[in-house]
Amino acid sequence: MTADAIVLGLGGMGSAAAYHIARRGLSVLGFDQYPLVHDRGSSHGQTRIIRTAYYEHPLYVPLVRRAFTLWRELEASTGVKLLTDCPCLNIGLPDGEVVSGVRRAAMEHALPVEVLSAGEIERRFPAFGIPQEFVGVLEQDAGYLAVEECVRAHHRAALDTGRVELRADEAVLGWKAIGNGVEVTTARGTYSAAKLIVTAGAWAGRTLSDIGLPLTVMRQVMLWFDTGPNPELFQRGRFPIFLIDTPEGAYYGLPSIHGPTFKCARHYGAPELVSPEEIDWAIQMADETKVRPFLRRHLPSAGHRSGGQVCLYTLTPDRHFVIDTHPEFPQVVLAAGFSGHGFKFAPAVGEILADLATAGRTVHDIGLFRLSRFGIEQ
């Protein structure tokens, strides 16, 4: 079987890439080793945050703005609700990484944000307990994405073009360049294409072992807790998306969505592993124990744990993405190492990958994401 392009991995990034490549008129063959929407990668767990005043680097701001536009377009074309507006409250020490980074991005891109004292945070959002030395930066241009529905919507939109075939439960065993094209071998057969797009998530290091991507894998645990005696305090409108940078680590969460529970997790802080095969997918008591001290200090009315899921972070050393063409084979395009903050960008990344695959360049600024920063040269 042949196609114009083959996509390896059909989660958040791969599903978007398949759709945007097909929109350019190319035929696409996509593979995933699991079912098309599954819980063994990085694109599950009910919700993902989308925020504009990006503390990680101001370069992300134009990209997230484009992602907002594309998510809304995908909603309109599929008729599925994907994005819910909700303010994002970034909390920490005034000179800490999160607060200073948000203010830097807001200043550089003229983003409207509001700086709140600890007392102002507690008056406006009474579920929180905030140390007096902390401040908050509140942005309105934020929200949350229904993560599984987003992946399904990209799959559906891709299939609706009539140029896409998606093959689930078909593990890729390897690939090689053949002339100006590629050949991909799976557990079921061998396929050829003019272009290869690698969006393999935690398996990207193995899939791209020939270039030595410096990727590690982290077990990330998402937990849901009962809202306690005052569930109204955790409802959207009285409870924002939050990211709190504490001396013990960063924690994030979202308001109640499905009943009297809210989502809360630690961001980073777990061991960096070599392979996704090392991940323990079961929720352990220790996972809750690691979050409880944070809840006691900052969300004291939180109740019992009501659920949990494990997902994967695929990390680069600098925690910025990798989006580039292969250093030896220009017909191969790759996106990896989204480092626990990539899903919100999925449609914009899909657009960039389609640009690189069809034109060899993109109008988006991806200088921060190039392989050359790791000494991997074209």
C-alpha positions in Angstrom: 0.0 0.0 0.0 1.2 3.5 -0.8 0.2 7.0 0.3 1.5 10.5 -0.1 2.3 10.7 3.6 2.5 8.3 6.5 1.9 9.5 10.1 3.3 7.4 13.0 1.3 8.0 16.2 -2.3 9.3 16.1 -2.7 11.0 19.5 -3.0 14.8 19.9 -0.2 15.8 17.4 -0.6 12.9 15.0 -4.3 13.3 14.6 -3.9 17.0 13.9 -1.1 16.3 11.4 -3.2 13.8 9.5 -6.0 16.3 9.2 -3.9 19.2 8.1 -1.9 17.2 5.6 -5.1 15.8 4.1 -6.4 19.4 3.8 -3.5 20.1 1.5 -4.8 17.4 -0.9 -2.4 14.6 0.1 -3.4 11.0 0.8 -2.5 10.0 4.4 -2.0 6.6 6.1 -1.8 6.8 9.9 -0.7 4.2 12.4 -1.1 3.8 16.1 0.0 0.9 18.2 -3.1 1.3 20.4 -6.8 2.1 19.8 -7.3 5.5 18.2 -8.2 7.1 21.6 -6.5 5.4 24.4 -5.1 5.9 27.9 -1.5 4.8 27.4 0.0 8.0 26.1 -0.3 11.7 26.6 -3.7 12.6 25.2 -6.3 11.5 27.8 -7.6 12.4 31.2 -10.7 14.5 30.4 -9.1 17.9 30.2 -6.1 19.9 29.1 -5.4 23.6 30.0 -5.0 26.2 27.3 -3.5 29.5 28.3 -2.0 32.5 26.5 0.3 34.4 28.8 2.9 31.6 28.5 5.5 31.6 31.3 7.7 29.0 29.6 8.7 31.5 26.8 7.1 34.4 25.0 7.7 32.7 21.7 4.7 30.4 22.5 2.2 33.2 22.5 1.6 33.5 18.8 1.5 29.8 18.5 -1.2 29.4 21.2 -3.2 32.2 19.6 -3.2 30.3 16.4 -4.2 27.1 18.3 -7.2 28.9 19.8 -8.3 29.9 16.3 -7.9 26.4 14.9 -9.6 24.7 17.9 -12.6 27.0 17.3 -12.6 26.2 13.6 -12.5 22.4 14.4 -15.5 22.9 16.7 -17.4 24.6 14.0 -16.6 22.0 11.4 -17.4 19.0 13.6 -20.2 20.4 15.7 -18.5 19.1 18.9 -17.8 21.3 21.9 -14.0 21.2 22.5 -12.9 24.4 24.3 -14.5 26.0 27.4 -13.4 29.5 28.3 -12.1 29.8 31.9 -9.7 32.3 33.5 -6.2 31.0 34.5 -4.7 32.1 37.8 -0.9 31.8 38.0 0.3 32.0 41.6 3.8 32.2 43.2 6.5 34.4 44.5 6.7 37.7 42.6 10.2 36.8 41.2 9.4 33.1 40.8 9.5 31.3 37.4 5.8 31.2 36.8 4.8 34.7 37.9 7.7 36.5 36.3 7.4 34.4 33.2 3.7 35.2 32.8 4.3 38.9 33.3 7.2 38.8 30.8 5.0 37.1 28.1 2.1 39.5 28.9 4.3 42.6 28.6 6.0 41.4 25.3 2.7 40.6 23.6 0.5 43.3 25.2 -1.7 40.7 26.9 -4.4 41.9 29.4 -3.6 40.4 32.8 -4.5 41.4 36.4 -2.0 41.2 39.3 -3.6 40.1 42.6 -2.3 40.0 46.1 -2.8 36.9 48.3 -5.7 38.6 50.1 -7.3 39.6 46.8 -7.0 36.0 45.5 -8.7 34.6 48.6 -11.5 37.2 48.5 -12.3 36.5 44.8 -11.6 32.8 44.9 -12.4 31.6 48.5 -11.5 28.0 47.9 -7.8 29.0 48.0 -5.4 29.5 50.9 -2.5 31.6 49.7 0.7 32.6 51.6 0.9 36.4 52.1 4.2 36.6 50.2 2.6 35.1 47.0 0.9 37.0 44.2 -1.3 36.0 41.4 -1.5 36.9 37.7 -5.0 36.3 36.3 -5.5 36.0 32.6 -8.9 35.7 30.8 -7.6 34.3 27.5 -7.5 30.8 28.8 -9.7 27.7 29.1 -9.7 23.9 29.0 -10.0 21.4 26.2 -12.0 18.1 26.3 -8.8 16.2 25.4 -10.3 12.9 24.2 -13.0 14.7 22.2 -10.3 16.8 20.6 -8.4 13.8 19.3 -11.7 12.2 18.1 -12.6 15.4 16.3 -9.3 15.5 14.4 -9.7 11.9 13.5 -13.2 12.5 12.3 -12.3 15.6 10.3 -9.3 13.8 8.7 -11.5 10.9 7.7 -14.1 13.3 6.3 -11.6 14.5 3.7 -11.8 11.1 2.0 -8.0 11.0 1.8 -7.1 9.5 5.1 -6.9 5.9 6.4 -6.3 5.4 10.1 -5.0 2.0 11.2 -5.3 1.3 15.0 -3.7 -1.5 17.0 -0.9 -1.8 14.4 2.5 -1.3 15.9 5.3 0.1 13.7 8.4 -2.0 13.8 10.7 0.4 11.8 11.2 2.7 8.9 13.8 3.5 6.4 14.4 6.0 3.7 14.1 4.7 0.1 15.4 7.3 -2.4 13.3 10.4 -1.9 10.6 8.5 0.0 10.2 6.2 2.9 9.2 2.6 3.7 7.4 1.7 7.0 7.2 -1.8 8.4 4.5 -2.7 10.9 3.4 -5.9 12.5 1.0 -6.4 9.6 2.9 -5.3 6.5 5.2 -2.9 4.7 4.0 0.5 3.3 5.6 3.2 1.3 5.1 7.0 1.0 6.7 10.2 -0.2 6.7 11.7 3.3 6.9 10.4 6.9 5.6 12.4 9.9 6.8 11.0 13.3 4.5 12.0 16.2 5.2 9.0 18.4 5.1 10.6 21.8 7.0 8.7 24.4 8.2 6.3 21.7 9.7 9.0 19.6 13.2 8.4 21.0 13.1 4.8 19.9 11.5 5.6 16.5 14.2 8.3 15.9 17.1 6.4 17.5 19.3 7.2 14.4 19.5 10.9 15.4 19.9 10.4 19.2 17.1 12.7 20.5 17.8 13.4 24.2 14.3 12.4 25.4 13.2 11.0 28.8 9.8 9.9 30.0 8.0 11.0 33.2 5.1 9.3 34.9 2.5 12.1 35.4 -0.5 11.4 37.8 -3.7 13.3 37.4 -6.0 13.1 40.4 -9.6 14.1 41.1 -10.8 15.1 44.5 -14.2 15.7 46.1 -15.0 19.4 46.5 -15.9 19.0 50.2 -18.6 20.8 52.1 -18.8 23.8 49.7 -18.9 22.4 46.2 -20.0 25.8 44.8 -16.6 27.2 45.5 -15.1 24.9 42.9 -17.4 25.7 40.1 -16.3 27.6 37.0 -16.8 31.3 37.7 -15.8 31.0 41.3 -12.8 28.7 40.7 -10.3 29.3 37.9 -7.8 27.1 36.2 -4.7 27.5 38.4 -1.0 27.0 38.4 0.7 27.4 41.7 4.5 27.6 41.9 5.5 26.5 45.5 8.9 25.8 47.0 7.9 22.1 46.9 7.1 22.2 43.2 4.4 23.4 40.8 0.8 22.2 41.0 -2.1 22.8 38.6 -5.8 22.2 38.6 -9.2 22.8 37.0 -12.7 23.6 38.3 -15.6 21.1 38.7 -16.7 19.8 35.3 -18.4 16.4 35.9 -20.1 16.6 39.3 -18.6 17.7 42.7 -15.0 16.9 41.9 -12.0 18.9 40.7 -8.7 17.9 39.0 -5.4 18.6 40.6 -1.9 17.3 39.9 1.8 18.1 40.4 3.6 19.4 37.3 7.0 17.6 36.9 8.7 16.4 40.1 8.8 12.6 39.3 11.8 10.6 38.2 12.9 10.8 34.5 12.8 7.4 32.9 14.5 6.0 29.8 11.5 4.1 28.3 7.7 4.1 28.5 7.9 0.4 29.3 9.1 1.5 32.8 5.8 3.3 33.6 3.5 1.9 36.3 0.0 2.6 35.1 -1.7 1.9 38.4 -2.6 4.6 40.8 -0.8 4.1 44.1 -1.5 5.6 47.6 1.8 7.4 47.3 0.5 9.4 44.4 -2.2 10.9 46.6 0.2 11.3 49.5 2.5 13.5 47.3 -0.4 16.0 46.6 -2.0 16.1 50.0 0.4 18.6 51.7 -0.3 21.0 48.8 -4.1 20.6 49.2 -3.9 21.1 53.0 -2.0 24.4 52.5 -3.7 25.8 49.4 -7.1 24.1 48.9 -8.0 23.1 52.5 -11.6 22.1 51.9 -10.7 19.5 49.3 -12.2 16.1 50.2 -11.3 12.5 49.4 -9.7 11.3 46.2 -12.4 10.3 43.8 -10.3 9.1 40.8 -7.0 9.2 39.0 -5.2 8.4 35.8 -1.5 8.2 34.7 -0.2 9.8 31.6 3.2 10.4 30.1 5.4 13.4 29.8 8.1 13.1 27.1 10.8 15.5 28.1 13.6 17.4 26.4 16.4 18.7 28.6 15.2 22.3 28.2 11.5 21.4 28.3 10.9 23.0 24.9 9.4 21.1 22.0 11.2 19.4 19.1 9.6 20.3 15.7 11.9 19.9 12.7 12.8 17.9 9.6 15.2 14.9 9.9 18.8 16.0 9.7 19.6 13.4 7.0 16.3 12.8 5.3 14.3 15.9 4.4 11.2 13.8 3.5 10.9 12.9 7.3 9.3 15.5 9.6 9.1 15.1 13.4 7.4 16.5 16.4 8.4 15.2 19.9 9.4 16.1 23.4 6.3 18.2 24.3 7.4 18.1 27.9 4.0 18.1 29.6 2.7 21.3 28.1 2.1 20.5 24.4 -1.5 19.3 23.9 -3.0 22.8 23.7 -0.9 23.5 20.6 -2.0 20.4 18.7 -3.8 22.0 15.8 -1.0 24.5 15.3 1.6 21.8 15.4 -0.4 19.8 12.9 -0.4 22.9 10.6 3.3 23.3 11.0 4.0 19.6 10.2 1.8 19.9 7.1 3.8 23.0 6.1 7.2 21.2 6.6 6.0 18.1 4.8 4.6 19.9 1.8 6.7 23.0 1.5 9.8 22.3 3.6 9.2 25.5 5.6 6.5 27.2 7.7 5.4 30.8 8.4 5.4 30.0 12.2 8.5 30.8 14.2 9.9 27.4 15.3 13.4 28.5 16.0 13.1 27.5 19.6 12.2 24.0 18.6 14.9 23.1 16.2 17.2 20.0 16.5 20.3 22.2 16.2 20.1 23.2 19.9 21.1 19.6 20.8 24.0 19.7 18.3 22.0 17.7 15.7 22.7 19.6 12.5 21.1 19.4 9.1 
